[in-house]
Amino acid sequence: MKKSNTILVSMFVVGISYLLFSYNVESESEYEALQITDLTEIPADVHSILENKCFECHTSESKGSKSKLKLNFDKFTNGDYSNGKLVSKFGKITKQLNNDKMPPKKHLKKNPDQKLSSDESKLIINWATEQANILAGE
């Protein structure tokens, strides 16, 4: 009798532990997935600007490997970047735009229509800053 009670109690503890552990893991994974995919969903107005002025160099299908290695917008929504990496990338976008470094002047000589207006830069900067703050938990 004593042995069977010990076995039942042990099975109960193991079962409860399993349920608690699996619940926390699933919840954490869903939260991480939510942060990476849903929060980095690019709004239509920002997407339009990026598509017309940035994606030529900064997506997986870009010709130049150096620029897409530094920043690849496809990785923003497909989960390839961790939250920390996303925060870093958003910070770099903001810095580059605040310093008027993107698109590069060399690129603009051949593609003057891809110059960002002040309003377009501000919109992207605001989006990037907001996303970085959300991901950083601020």
Backbone as CSV, one residue per row, in Angstrom:
resi,resn,N_x,N_y,N_z,CA_x,CA_y,CA_z,C_x,C_y,C_z
1,MET,0.822,-1.192,0.000,0.000,0.000,0.000,0.867,1.258,0.000
2,LYS,1.882,1.263,0.876,2.763,2.412,0.984,3.530,2.627,-0.320
3,LYS,3.957,1.530,-0.965,4.707,1.608,-2.206,3.818,2.141,-3.336
4,SER,2.571,1.701,-3.387,1.676,2.158,-4.447,1.329,3.637,-4.262
5,ASN,1.195,4.117,-3.024,0.962,5.547,-2.767,2.151,6.375,-3.218
6,THR,3.337,5.883,-2.950,4.553,6.589,-3.348,4.630,6.684,-4.866
7,ILE,4.275,5.603,-5.557,4.289,5.596,-7.020,3.250,6.571,-7.566
8,LEU,2.045,6.566,-6.979,0.983,7.474,-7.421,1.372,8.939,-7.207
9,VAL,1.925,9.233,-6.044,2.357,10.599,-5.747,3.465,11.016,-6.714
10,SER,4.408,10.114,-6.968,5.507,10.405,-7.893,4.972,10.682,-9.299
11,MET,4.032,9.850,-9.750,3.446,10.046,-11.075,2.688,11.370,-11.138
12,PHE,1.984,11.703,-10.082,1.246,12.954,-10.013,2.205,14.144,-10.118
13,VAL,3.299,14.108,-9.353,4.291,15.196,-9.361,4.925,15.324,-10.750
14,VAL,5.283,14.192,-11.346,5.881,14.214,-12.682,4.883,14.777,-13.696
15,GLY,3.630,14.355,-13.612,2.602,14.838,-14.528,2.377,16.334,-14.403
16,ILE,2.254,16.814,-13.172,2.069,18.248,-12.940,3.289,19.028,-13.428
17,SER,4.470,18.525,-13.140,5.705,19.197,-13.585,5.743,19.289,-15.105
18,TYR,5.374,18.212,-15.767,5.352,18.207,-17.229,4.382,19.256,-17.758
19,LEU,3.182,19.288,-17.203,2.181,20.254,-17.656,2.651,21.689,-17.449
20,LEU,3.213,21.969,-16.289,3.702,23.316,-16.015,4.841,23.692,-16.951
21,PHE,5.788,22.773,-17.136,6.928,23.040,-17.994,6.487,23.243,-19.445
22,SER,5.653,22.371,-19.963,5.235,22.478,-21.363,4.396,23.733,-21.569
23,TYR,3.584,24.117,-20.618,2.781,25.331,-20.735,3.678,26.556,-20.818
24,ASN,4.662,26.672,-19.947,5.569,27.817,-19.960,6.381,27.882,-21.234
25,VAL,6.854,26.746,-21.723,7.644,26.731,-22.949,6.792,27.185,-24.126
26,GLU,5.566,26.655,-24.223,4.702,27.058,-25.321,4.367,28.539,-25.236
27,SER,4.044,29.023,-24.054,3.693,30.425,-23.894,4.863,31.318,-24.262
28,GLU,6.044,30.961,-23.822,7.230,31.751,-24.118,7.505,31.747,-25.614
29,SER,7.398,30.582,-26.249,7.661,30.480,-27.678,6.651,31.308,-28.468
30,GLU,5.382,31.235,-28.085,4.372,32.027,-28.771,4.652,33.512,-28.602
31,TYR,5.098,33.926,-27.423,5.395,35.331,-27.176,6.572,35.781,-28.031
32,GLU,7.623,34.955,-28.069,8.778,35.285,-28.898,8.362,35.391,-30.360
33,ALA,7.571,34.435,-30.839,7.136,34.461,-32.224,6.303,35.711,-32.490
34,LEU,5.456,36.079,-31.539,4.648,37.282,-31.674,5.543,38.496,-31.797
35,GLN,6.545,38.599,-30.937,7.426,39.756,-30.989,8.147,39.841,-32.325
36,ILE,8.669,38.733,-32.783,9.495,38.772,-33.985,8.660,38.990,-35.237
37,THR,7.533,38.329,-35.370,6.792,38.444,-36.621,5.733,39.542,-36.596
38,ASP,4.912,39.588,-35.578,3.809,40.537,-35.583,4.255,41.978,-35.329
39,LEU,5.178,42.163,-34.420,5.593,43.522,-34.105,6.447,44.135,-35.195
40,THR,7.082,43.323,-36.014,7.902,43.860,-37.090,7.164,43.871,-38.423
41,GLU,5.870,43.672,-38.359,5.056,43.798,-39.563,5.229,45.237,-40.043
42,ILE,5.563,45.391,-41.294,5.869,46.727,-41.812,4.574,47.382,-42.294
43,PRO,4.222,48.548,-41.725,3.003,49.246,-42.139,3.051,49.598,-43.628
44,ALA,1.898,49.699,-44.257,1.811,49.922,-45.704,2.552,51.176,-46.159
45,ASP,2.407,52.275,-45.419,3.074,53.513,-45.851,4.596,53.384,-45.782
46,VAL,5.097,52.739,-44.744,6.534,52.517,-44.610,6.995,51.501,-45.657
47,HIS,6.213,50.446,-45.830,6.567,49.410,-46.804,6.696,49.992,-48.207
48,SER,5.796,50.875,-48.551,5.821,51.497,-49.875,7.133,52.253,-50.100
49,ILE,7.558,52.997,-49.108,8.816,53.743,-49.209,9.991,52.774,-49.315
50,LEU,10.013,51.792,-48.431,11.108,50.819,-48.439,11.157,50.083,-49.783
51,GLU,9.991,49.705,-50.285,9.927,48.968,-51.542,10.482,49.801,-52.699
52,ASN,10.151,51.077,-52.726,10.580,51.949,-53.819,12.007,52.460,-53.687
53,LYS,12.511,52.513,-52.450,13.795,53.187,-52.258,14.859,52.381,-51.524
54,CYS,14.494,51.222,-50.975,15.463,50.464,-50.167,15.607,49.001,-50.575
55,PHE,14.504,48.393,-50.998,14.512,46.955,-51.262,15.451,46.551,-52.395
56,GLU,15.734,47.468,-53.307,16.636,47.139,-54.411,17.981,46.622,-53.899
57,CYS,18.418,47.141,-52.763,19.715,46.743,-52.190,19.584,45.904,-50.917
58,HIS,18.454,45.984,-50.240,18.342,45.403,-48.898,17.279,44.314,-48.747
59,THR,17.220,43.377,-49.704,16.383,42.183,-49.567,17.182,40.973,-50.046
60,SER,16.640,39.818,-49.847,17.337,38.581,-50.239,17.606,38.510,-51.739
61,GLU,16.767,39.141,-52.531,16.931,39.099,-53.981,17.779,40.239,-54.521
62,SER,18.356,41.056,-53.663,19.188,42.178,-54.089,20.435,41.683,-54.800
63,LYS,20.908,42.498,-55.718,22.109,42.155,-56.477,23.358,42.234,-55.609
64,GLY,23.493,43.306,-54.864,24.689,43.522,-54.054,24.670,42.729,-52.767
65,SER,25.670,41.911,-52.566,25.686,41.071,-51.362,26.072,41.864,-50.113
66,LYS,26.900,42.877,-50.253,27.362,43.642,-49.091,26.200,44.374,-48.403
67,SER,25.373,45.024,-49.183,24.270,45.795,-48.599,23.214,44.894,-47.970
68,LYS,22.909,43.765,-48.602,21.890,42.882,-48.020,22.431,42.107,-46.828
69,LEU,23.746,41.962,-46.732,24.318,41.351,-45.533,24.223,42.306,-44.349
70,LYS,24.403,43.592,-44.610,24.315,44.584,-43.532,22.874,44.772,-43.055
71,LEU,21.943,44.743,-44.005,20.528,44.939,-43.670,19.680,44.225,-44.705
72,ASN,18.884,43.258,-44.251,18.028,42.497,-45.145,16.609,42.543,-44.575
73,PHE,15.744,43.317,-45.215,14.384,43.488,-44.708,13.577,42.188,-44.709
74,ASP,13.931,41.232,-45.565,13.230,39.944,-45.549,13.382,39.256,-44.193
75,LYS,14.505,39.472,-43.548,14.771,38.820,-42.265,14.017,39.473,-41.107
76,PHE,13.427,40.624,-41.350,12.671,41.302,-40.295,11.395,40.541,-39.963
77,THR,10.755,39.986,-40.963,9.455,39.364,-40.732,9.468,37.844,-40.807
78,ASN,10.594,37.246,-41.179,10.592,35.788,-41.282,11.215,35.099,-40.067
79,GLY,11.601,35.869,-39.056,12.112,35.271,-37.826,13.605,34.986,-37.819
80,ASP,14.329,35.371,-38.874,15.773,35.125,-38.912,16.551,35.976,-37.910
81,TYR,16.043,37.163,-37.601,16.714,38.041,-36.642,16.108,37.838,-35.248
82,SER,16.961,37.730,-34.242,16.495,37.686,-32.849,16.005,39.081,-32.468
83,ASN,15.330,39.171,-31.335,14.872,40.485,-30.871,16.035,41.451,-30.710
84,GLY,17.132,40.979,-30.114,18.304,41.834,-29.922,18.862,42.325,-31.245
85,LYS,18.915,41.445,-32.228,19.415,41.809,-33.559,18.475,42.809,-34.210
86,LEU,17.169,42.597,-34.046,16.202,43.542,-34.604,16.358,44.928,-33.989
87,VAL,16.514,44.977,-32.679,16.695,46.268,-31.999,17.930,46.964,-32.558
88,SER,19.007,46.203,-32.729,20.238,46.746,-33.288,20.024,47.263,-34.710
89,LYS,19.344,46.491,-35.538,19.087,46.892,-36.928,18.227,48.149,-36.987
90,PHE,17.185,48.207,-36.141,16.350,49.406,-36.107,17.166,50.624,-35.687
91,GLY,18.064,50.437,-34.730,18.937,51.533,-34.293,19.845,52.007,-35.410
92,LYS,20.375,51.072,-36.178,21.256,51.437,-37.296,20.492,52.159,-38.400
93,ILE,19.256,51.721,-38.650,18.427,52.420,-39.641,18.248,53.868,-39.215
94,THR,17.879,54.059,-37.961,17.663,55.404,-37.437,18.924,56.246,-37.547
95,LYS,20.038,55.680,-37.157,21.320,56.412,-37.208,21.678,56.794,-38.646
96,GLN,21.571,55.836,-39.561,21.915,56.103,-40.960,21.023,57.202,-41.553
97,LEU,19.733,57.137,-41.265,18.818,58.138,-41.812,19.016,59.501,-41.155
98,ASN,19.253,59.522,-39.852,19.509,60.794,-39.170,20.774,61.470,-39.691
99,ASN,21.736,60.663,-40.114,23.000,61.197,-40.648,22.980,61.329,-42.174
100,ASP,21.819,61.157,-42.771,21.627,61.280,-44.217,22.601,60.394,-45.004
101,LYS,22.800,59.160,-44.518,23.742,58.232,-45.156,23.055,57.235,-46.092
102,MET,21.729,57.162,-46.017,21.004,56.222,-46.869,19.926,56.967,-47.635
103,PRO,19.729,56.601,-48.862,20.610,55.814,-49.696,21.955,56.525,-49.879
104,PRO,23.011,55.760,-50.136,24.340,56.366,-50.294,24.387,57.307,-51.505
105,LYS,25.192,58.315,-51.392,25.301,59.319,-52.469,25.717,58.683,-53.796
106,LYS,26.597,57.685,-53.736,27.036,56.980,-54.952,25.842,56.321,-55.649
107,HIS,24.956,55.722,-54.865,23.764,55.079,-55.413,22.820,56.134,-56.003
108,LEU,22.712,57.275,-55.324,21.787,58.321,-55.768,22.230,58.982,-57.069
109,LYS,23.524,58.943,-57.356,23.995,59.506,-58.627,23.375,58.767,-59.804
110,LYS,23.235,57.449,-59.665,22.634,56.624,-60.722,21.117,56.545,-60.598
111,ASN,20.606,56.758,-59.381,19.174,56.592,-59.095,18.644,57.765,-58.276
112,PRO,18.629,58.960,-58.854,18.209,60.140,-58.074,16.771,60.069,-57.565
113,ASP,15.937,59.286,-58.228,14.541,59.158,-57.817,14.391,58.377,-56.508
114,GLN,15.464,57.740,-56.050,15.401,56.962,-54.819,15.832,57.758,-53.590
115,LYS,16.075,59.052,-53.773,16.398,59.896,-52.615,15.174,60.003,-51.721
116,LEU,15.398,59.842,-50.429,14.303,59.949,-49.467,13.989,61.413,-49.189
117,SER,12.714,61.748,-49.187,12.318,63.091,-48.773,12.452,63.175,-47.254
118,SER,12.404,64.353,-46.742,12.474,64.551,-45.292,11.325,63.822,-44.592
119,ASP,10.126,63.911,-45.158,8.955,63.240,-44.571,9.106,61.721,-44.607
120,GLU,9.651,61.193,-45.700,9.855,59.749,-45.803,10.875,59.272,-44.764
121,SER,11.957,60.025,-44.617,12.967,59.675,-43.608,12.356,59.679,-42.215
122,LYS,11.586,60.723,-41.910,10.960,60.821,-40.590,10.009,59.652,-40.329
123,LEU,9.249,59.270,-41.336,8.309,58.163,-41.187,9.050,56.856,-40.880
124,ILE,10.124,56.599,-41.600,10.906,55.383,-41.371,11.590,55.440,-40.012
125,ILE,12.147,56.592,-39.661,12.807,56.758,-38.363,11.813,56.524,-37.225
126,ASN,10.633,57.102,-37.334,9.613,56.918,-36.286,9.203,55.455,-36.166
127,TRP,9.017,54.793,-37.303,8.657,53.371,-37.297,9.771,52.545,-36.660
128,ALA,11.010,52.782,-37.077,12.144,52.008,-36.558,12.319,52.237,-35.057
129,THR,12.194,53.470,-34.624,12.336,53.797,-33.205,11.237,53.125,-32.387
130,GLU,10.016,53.198,-32.878,8.879,52.576,-32.185,9.071,51.070,-32.069
131,GLN,9.481,50.430,-33.160,9.688,48.988,-33.149,10.808,48.591,-32.180
132,ALA,11.898,49.358,-32.197,13.029,49.061,-31.302,12.577,49.190,-29.848
133,ASN,11.804,50.211,-29.526,11.322,50.402,-28.155,10.402,49.275,-27.720
134,ILE,9.531,48.841,-28.604,8.616,47.747,-28.291,9.408,46.475,-28.018
135,LEU,10.339,46.158,-28.905,11.124,44.933,-28.776,12.044,44.965,-27.557
136,ALA,12.488,46.161,-27.196,13.361,46.302,-26.027,12.551,46.349,-24.734
137,GLY,11.222,46.391,-24.873,10.371,46.394,-23.681,10.236,47.756,-23.033
138,GLU,10.429,48.793,-23.800,10.327,50.159,-23.244,8.953,50.731,-23.458
